[in-house]
Amino acid sequence: MKIVSSILPPENLREEVQKEFLQADFKFFRGIKSAGESLYDAEILITYGEDLTEDHIHKSKRLKWNTVMSAGMDEMPFKACKQKGILLRNEPLPKGHPFWKMENVTVMPQLSSVTKIPRSFEIFKHNLHTYIKNNKDYINVIDLERGY
């Protein structure tokens, strides 16, 4: 599984996540532009979101999961993602939206707070384990009763 990150975390976090997921091929870059062609073969993309374009989505061959680690969702190319079957949606979702019932979609809130990269990668690592195991033990999951 190829995982591309356009976020360049500190070296100790890169080493930690690579040791924990030996079956994954991680590539870390500082921004989408520096990822170059490797972006187009990624199954999982970790990004801030604002630098991802429709062109990137259209050229992606295997992308299944895009983890956005900031409020960059405001700039996401939703139309292109929908055309490629990459399910992304900005919040808030309406109560009757199909995403709430879909097993393969994890809806997470956009929070307005300072995001610490180490904490973001802890959440990502946990949720990647969950994704690999086809489990349902995700963290930071939406509370359907509360709507966020």
N, C-alpha and C positions, 0 to 999 in steps of 0.2 A: 504494500500500500504506500503510495507516494503522497507525502504531506509537504506542502509548500507554505512557508510563513513569510509574509511581507513585513513582518515585525521582527526586528533583530533584538531578541532578549539578551541579557547578560550571558556570558559564556557558561557559567555554572548552571543556568537554567536550560540552556541548549543541551549540555552534556547529560543533565539529569533526565530530560524527557527522552533523549535518544537511548539511554541505558534502560529506561523503563519500558520502551516499546521497540525491542530489537527487531521485530518483524516489519517495522515501518522505515521507509526511506525519507528522512527529514532533510529539507533544504531550507535554510534561513537566509533572508535577504533584508536589506534596508529599503523598503518600498517595492511596489509592483514593478516599476521600470527595471530595477536591478535584477528581478527574478527572470526576466527575459523569457525565452522559450520554455523553460522548465515549468512555468505556470500552466501551460496548456496540457500537460500530462498529469497534473495533480488530481487525486481523488478527494483530498481535503485541502482547503485553503484557509489559512488564518490571516486575517487582514484587519486594518482599521476601517476599511470599507470605502472611504472617500476617494481612494485612488483606483478603484476597480471600475472599468468601463464596460459598455456593451460589447465592444470589440474583444475584450478579454473573455467574456462569457461565450461569445460565438465561437471563438477559437479553441475553447476548452473542450477536450475530448472525453474526459472521464470524471469531471467534477460532480460530486454527489453531496458534499457538505461544505458550507462556507460559514466559518465561525468569525463573527464580527466582534471585535473587542473594543468598540467605542460607539459613539453616536454617529459614526459614519454611515449608518443605515439610511440616513436622510439622502445620501448621494448614490445609493445603490441602483444599478440598472435593472429594476424589477421586471420590465417587459422582456428583456433578453434572458433573464433567469427563468422566467415562466416558459418561454419558447424552448429552452434547453431542458426543461424538467427539473431545474434546480429550484427548490421551493424556498422562497424568501418572502417576507412580508414585513412591512413596517407596522408598528403598533399605533393605535389600539385596533385589535381585531374585533369585528362585530360579534355579538353573542352567537349567532347562528353560522358563523364561518366554518367551512369544512375542516380547516386546519385543527380545530379543537378536538376532532374525533379521529384524526389520522394517526396511525401507529408510527409512521416513519417521519413525523414532523415533531420537532421539539420547539415550542414557542417560549422564548425567553424575553423578559422585559428590557426596555432601554432605560437605563438608570442615569440620572444626572448627578454623578459624583466622580471623584477622582478614581481612576482605575489603576491599580498597582499591577505592573506586569507580573511579578511573582504570583500574586493571588489569581490573576487571570489564567496563568498556565497551570496552577493547581486545579482550577475548575475544569480547564480543557483536558488535562490528563485524566481526571476522574471520568468525564463524559466520553473521552475516547475509549477508555476501558469498557465503558457501558456500550458504546457503539459497536466495538469489536465483538463483544459477547452477545450482541442482539438482546441486551437486557433492558430493563426499564428503570434502573437505579440512577437516573440522572440527578444532578444537583442544580439548584437555581431554576427550578421548574415553576411554571405559572400555576397559581392557585385558581382553579376555575371558579370557585365560589366568590373569590374576591375580584377576579378579572384582571389580575396582574401577577 
